[in-house]
Amino acid sequence: MSLAKNVEFLRHFPKLNGFNGLGIYGRSTLPGAGSPLVEISGFGTNPGALKMFAFVPEQLLPARALVVVLHGCGQTAAGYDFGTGWSTLAKRYGFALLMPEQQASNNANTCFNWFNPGDIARGRGEAASIRQMVARMVADHKLDSRRIFITGLSAGGAMTSVMLATYPDVFAGGAIIAGLPYGIASNVREALGGMMHSTSRPAGKLGDFVRKASKHRGPWPKVSVWHGSADRTVNPGNANEIVKQWLDVHGLPAAPMSMGDVDGHPREVWWNEDGETVVESYIITDMAHGTPLGLAGNDERYGAEGAFLIEAGISSSYHIANFFGLTERVSPASEAARPAQAPKIVPSAATGPCSRPISPQDSGRGPTSRFANTSRRRANRSAAASMSAVSSPAR
């Protein structure tokens, strides 16, 4: 059944309990045998009925940072950790890791309900549950409350937008992978519209969504945005909208202050008056829907290929950890156990890296031009089509 037919189906069944979106093509759960995550209970009232998983290395560095990682639809906390290598990074660089997990009783495809009003407001539902988990981690491990970060893929990326908007006083920074801006959807139909079309909105309106989500008035979290140019599940234009949203919040101009390539993929950067990078954007050339994987510094590899975990010649997990300021020092305990070297993978035409830089003609057009010069080769249709980014909440 096509996406258009699913939408038509929804029109005829407005009280449908389990709208599957694109999830009818199959789930993308990875095995979690390689993950050291441990489930934790008793972290609060848990109004969103989520599960809490965490990993704390034997030796935390003095900064005692925390990274919250949100999986995508059809995935588990352990599976997404195995695929992205976040616990390996946590062990190497000495920070704590928190990975909330959705339950099928909340959402048929285990997507975080990033579009449900009862889950995306401060102090309510899933957003409140994640906040309670953070509080439990900070209290248990004496973490630095000024060094809490969050990242996620797809529905987890959209939920990352939610957490940054509703709790900007909690998070110092975030990274949104193949996600959507905060505030653009309050039901399934609007969510699907955002995924398919990515309606362009005025920057001020997008910024107001964030400003109205809490009483916080700054400073604001810094934000890293990642998206595949060939994503046919979540329209790549959403990356533009996320960037616009946070540039407006930070009071920065639309034109990037720096442009260049990192591992063959375009990166745009904006910094504040102190010279700190507060917004950055990576467009992963010719990549479909998923988290980009590749070698990091010193030929280290974090994670493993799987559904929506795509070899692209760039390690998003490492670069995000670096953006958060977590890779400056290596934990002494990690020197004895460096990341295992995975077999060399030859990228496919649909997901492999492309080193073509942005042309000089495009270099001055600002964030609205970020997709104008990327190659339009067709992506892997079956992989892109199988990922559901929304499903109506069961509760």
Buried (B, 14 or more C-beta within 10 A) or exposed (E): EEBEEBBEEBEEEEEEEEBBBBBEBBBBBBEBEBBBBEEBEEBEEBBBEBBBBBBBBEEBBEBBBBBBBBBBBBBBBBBBBBBBBBBBBBBBBBBBBBBBBBEEEBBBBBBBBBBBEBBBBBEBBBBBBBBBBBBBBBEEEEBBBEBBBBBBBBBBBBBBBBBBBBBBBBBBBBBBBBBBBBBBBEBBBBBBBBBBEBEEBEBEEBBBBBBEBBEBEEEBBBBBBBBBBBBBBBBBBBBBBBBBBBBBBBEBEBBBEEBEBEBBBBBBBBBBEEEEBBBBBBBBBBBBBBBBBBBBEEEBBBBBBBBBBBBBBBBBBBBBBBBBBBBEEEBEBBEEEEBEEBEEBEBBEBBBBBEBBBEEEBBEBBBBBBBEBBEEEEBBEEBBBBBBBBBBBEB
